[in-house]
Amino acid sequence: MSEPQSQTQNAEIADEIIRAVTEVKLKFIRNDFSIMRWVRGIASILELDVDKLVWEVAKLGDVCLVRKCPKQDEELMIEGLVERVTDILADAGAWDEYHAERAPSAYRYAAAVALWFDIMGTYVGGHIPVSHPLFSDAVAAAIARFLATHVARYIADALSSELKNAKRKYRPT
């Protein structure tokens, strides 16, 4: 077997594994009233297809794994999920430039917003400190503004400002 053919075959196997894992997550998410409430609401507000959005939530989030994992792993999984959501929300262009075509990046961005709501309601104040930049009042207001205007730049701007403030606050002097 030639190397390019082997790489193609490996990529296909990897894609199949990702698809199978996502299907398992999808079943869990569809049975979780809390997450589905956010997904349906965000899909309605942003005029997106619920099935496509829930698929992106399943691909992006390990919510089902976090809720079923041993306590010692929970902190790391939540931290990873928060990092992924932060990275996606910081990229306003993923929504602002592509939502009109309903591109995959727009669904991914909307999935991050849905997961933000779920994380905020489930983990902030417990596993996540209230002072975390992603869950600041400025970012929360920007997300509300995004849902009203469908412009993601406000989230990226607020998040950038909050992350800079956090770095300054904790920088050794």
C-alpha positions in Angstrom: 0.0 0.0 0.0 1.4 3.4 -0.9 1.9 6.1 1.7 -0.8 8.5 0.3 -3.3 5.7 0.1 -2.4 4.7 3.7 -2.8 8.3 4.9 -6.2 8.5 3.2 -7.3 5.3 4.8 -6.1 6.4 8.2 -8.0 9.7 7.8 -11.2 7.8 6.9 -10.8 5.6 10.0 -10.3 8.6 12.2 -13.3 10.3 10.7 -15.4 7.2 11.3 -14.3 7.0 15.0 -15.1 10.7 15.5 -18.5 10.2 13.9 -19.2 7.2 16.2 -18.2 9.0 19.3 -20.3 12.0 18.2 -23.3 9.7 17.7 -22.9 8.5 21.3 -22.7 12.0 22.6 -25.7 13.0 20.5 -27.9 10.4 22.1 -27.0 11.7 25.5 -27.5 15.3 24.6 -30.9 14.6 23.0 -32.0 13.0 26.3 -30.7 15.9 28.4 -33.6 18.4 28.8 -31.2 21.2 30.1 -28.9 21.2 27.1 -31.7 20.7 24.6 -33.5 23.7 26.0 -30.5 25.8 25.2 -30.0 24.3 21.8 -33.6 24.7 20.8 -33.7 28.3 22.1 -30.4 29.3 20.4 -31.5 27.6 17.1 -34.8 29.5 17.2 -33.3 32.9 18.0 -30.5 32.5 15.4 -32.8 30.8 12.8 -30.7 27.7 12.6 -31.6 24.0 12.1 -31.9 22.3 15.5 -30.6 19.0 14.3 -27.4 20.6 12.8 -26.9 22.6 15.9 -27.3 19.7 18.3 -24.8 17.8 16.1 -22.2 20.6 16.5 -22.9 20.7 20.3 -22.2 17.0 20.4 -18.9 17.4 18.3 -17.8 20.3 20.4 -18.8 19.5 23.9 -17.9 16.7 26.3 -20.9 17.7 28.5 -22.1 14.1 28.5 -18.7 12.8 29.4 -18.3 15.5 32.2 -21.6 14.5 33.8 -20.7 10.8 33.8 -17.0 10.9 34.6 -15.3 10.2 37.9 -15.0 13.3 40.1 -11.2 13.4 39.8 -11.5 13.8 36.0 -14.4 16.3 36.1 -12.2 19.4 36.8 -9.9 18.7 33.8 -12.8 18.0 31.5 -14.6 21.2 32.5 -11.4 23.1 32.0 -11.0 21.7 28.5 -14.6 22.5 27.6 -14.2 26.1 28.9 -11.1 26.5 26.8 -12.7 25.3 23.6 -15.8 27.5 24.2 -13.5 30.5 24.9 -11.4 29.9 21.7 -14.5 29.6 19.5 -16.3 32.7 21.0 -13.1 34.7 20.5 -13.4 34.1 16.8 -16.3 36.4 15.9 -15.6 36.0 12.2 -16.7 32.4 12.4 -20.2 33.7 12.9 -20.2 37.2 11.4 -18.7 36.2 8.1 -20.5 32.9 7.6 -23.9 32.8 9.3 -25.7 34.0 6.2 -24.7 30.9 4.3 -25.3 28.7 7.4 -21.8 27.4 7.1 -20.4 24.8 9.5 -18.4 27.5 11.4 -21.6 29.4 12.1 -23.2 26.3 13.6 -20.0 25.7 15.6 -20.1 29.2 16.9 -23.8 28.9 17.9 -23.0 25.5 19.6 -20.3 27.4 21.7 -23.0 29.9 22.7 -25.4 27.1 23.7 -22.6 25.4 25.7 -21.7 28.7 27.3 -25.3 28.9 28.7 -25.1 25.3 29.9 -21.7 25.7 31.6 -22.8 29.0 33.2 -25.9 27.4 34.7 -24.3 24.1 35.7 -20.7 24.8 36.8 -20.1 28.5 37.5 -20.0 29.1 41.2 -19.2 25.5 41.9 -16.4 24.1 39.7 -15.7 27.4 37.9 -15.1 30.6 39.9 -17.6 33.4 39.4 -14.7 35.6 38.5 -13.7 33.6 35.4 -13.4 36.0 32.4 -15.6 33.9 30.2 -18.5 34.3 32.6 -18.0 37.9 33.4 -20.9 40.4 33.3 -19.4 42.0 30.2 -19.3 38.7 28.3 -22.8 37.8 29.5 -24.1 41.2 28.2 -22.3 40.7 24.9 -23.9 37.2 24.5 -27.3 38.8 25.1 -26.5 41.5 22.6 -25.4 38.8 20.1 -28.7 37.0 20.5 -30.5 40.3 19.9 -28.4 41.5 17.0 -26.8 38.4 15.6 -23.4 40.2 15.6 -20.7 38.2 17.3 -18.0 40.9 17.3 -19.4 42.1 20.7 -18.6 38.8 22.3 -15.1 38.7 20.9 -14.4 42.3 22.1 -15.8 41.7 25.6 -13.9 38.4 25.9 -10.6 40.0 24.7 -11.0 42.8 27.2 -11.8 40.5 30.1 -8.9 38.2 29.3 -6.5 41.2 29.2 -7.9 42.4 32.5 -7.4 38.9 34.1 -3.8 38.8 32.8 -3.1 42.2 34.3 -4.7 41.3 37.6 -2.7 38.1 38.1 0.6 39.4 36.6 3.4 39.2 39.2 4.8 42.6 40.1 
